[in-house]
Amino acid sequence: VSTQSTGDALMQPVRKVQQATHFKKVTGPMRDDPTQMKHDFLSPCSPADQGAEETNWMSISGDDLLEPKVDMNDMLRALSSCRPTVGPEDLSEHVKFTAQFGQEG
């Protein structure tokens, strides 16, 4: 997994928040004391979700926003959109090097 795809996956929750048109109340750990739960965070959701309220992230206080966690779908989406960082010429040079010097070099 490249640094580029990992960075893109980490940005997916931010994109979900920015693109959301609806948010719902959820429960999550308080930031200043994770042993305590807060029951009225707002998190992005589908308009069809029960309790969905039409709003946008700009109208929600940072203290009330619970961003989604990075999940496997975020990683897969990032991997599907990243471009190779090694070209065919690089691979060819690697094959030549390995043939000449072995895997350990």
N, C-alpha and C positions, 0 to 999 in steps of 0.2 A: 504494500500500500504506500503510495507516494505521499509526500508532505502536502502536495497540492490537493489530493483527494481527501486527505484527513482534514485539512483546513476548510475545504468546501463542505464536508459533512458537519463540521462544527458550526458552520454558518446557517445550516438548514433551520434550526429553531428560530434564529433571528428572522429569517425570511418568512417563516410561518407566522410570526407575530406581526411583521410588517404588512403581510398580504391579507391577514385575517379581516373579515368583515363582522365576525361574531365572536363573542367571548362568553364563557360561562364561569360560574363560581366553582372553585375546587378547593380541596384541602391539601395543605403541604406544610413542610417544616418552616418555622420562622427563621429568618436569616441570622438574626442576632442570638438565637437560642434554638438550635435544631432539635432539641428534646421537646420543645413546645410546638403545637400545631396551630396553624391559622386556618380558619374555615371559610374565609371569603376572598381568597386570591382569585384573580381573573386569569384565565388561560384561553388561548385561541381554540375555536371549535367549529364544527360544521353548523351552518344555519339550521339544520334539521335536528341538532342535538337538543335534548330536553334541558331547559333552562338557558338556552342561547339568547344572548342579548346583542342587538345590533349596535356596534360601536367600533372604534378603531384604537390602535395602540397609543396614539397621540393624546387621547382623552383619558387614559388610565395612568394613575400615579405609579411611579416605579416601585413603590413599596407594596402596591397591590397586584402587580403583574407577576405571574408565575410562568416563566418561559418553559416550553416543552423540552424534555430531555432528548438528547441525540439517541436515535434508535437505529436498528439494522436497516430500515428503509432509507434513512438518511445516508448511511454509508453506501448502500447499493446505488442510490441516485447519484451520489458524488462520483462513484467509480464509473458509472455509465457515461458520465459527461466529461471525464478528464481525458486529455490527449496524452499519447505516449511521450515520454521525455527522452527516449533512446530511439534513434533512427536506424534504418537498415544498415547504413554505413558503419555505425558504432558496433552493431551486432557482428558484422562481417569482420571488423578489426578484432573483436573479442575472440571469435572463432579462430582466426589466424594465430593470435597470441597464445591461446590455449593449446593449439596444435603444436606450436613451436616450443613452448615452455612448460606445458602441463597446467593443470588446474591451480596448483599452488603458486606458480610463477617462479 
